[in-house]
Amino acid sequence: MTNTSRDTILSSLKSALPASSPLPNLPASGPWQTFADPFGRFCERLKMVGGLCQRVATLDEANRQLNTIDEWTNARVRVSVVDGVGDSTIDLHVIDDPHDLENVDYAVLRGHFGVAENGAVWVTDDTVMHRVLYFLPQRLAMVIPSSQIVQNMHEAYDRIEIGQHAYAGFISGPSKTADIEQSLVIGAHGARSLTVFAVDDL
């Protein structure tokens, strides 16, 4: 078998790898950044990155708030995977090809918990049939328990089980990008808005 250019390049890269270093021994208790009002900090950071947080008592209240958003009520194609919050104009169960979801205007999805430090929400693929719904819709709403706001990313990673999901990640605010002049553009390559409904009775 002859070596291809690809084999030669990969072999060269492998031989140039630096020696492995042991991971630092980080104490579980920190000291890490904490906040007197984690929920307030979560909302503040989410707003800073272009999102919006609304605290509601029940899913029914979240549904009422959702229906005051013009982009939701005017959405031609919308999806909700949260019972009691919004509705769906399409049936996800009959969609095999995720590309068929490219025209979704608004999606209501579930998040597991929020992070006060950076306004991020932890999401996994076990709450939605097609993970592209985190990225393809024009606008997103997420529903999380208001009681599930951790202080920082160290606490967040303590809650995560690596390897349990085909897809998982943190989402903080709508899609955004910035050029070298630091001109921030919201919705450049994904959702143009993100609303997080933090529900007390959940």
HUVENDA-V152410 format. One record per helix or strand of 2 or more residues. SS is the DSSP state (h for helix, s for strand). FROM is the first residue (numbers start at 1). TO is the last residue. If there is no record, write none. Layout:
BEGIN
{{SS,FROM,TO} {SS,FROM,TO}}
END
This chain:
BEGIN
{{h,5,15} {h,38,48} {s,52,56} {h,59,66} {h,70,73} {s,78,80} {h,92,94} {h,98,101} {s,106,110} {s,113,115} {s,120,124} {h,125,127} {h,131,134} {s,139,145} {s,149,150} {h,153,159} {s,168,171} {s,176,178} {s,184,186} {s,193,199}}
END
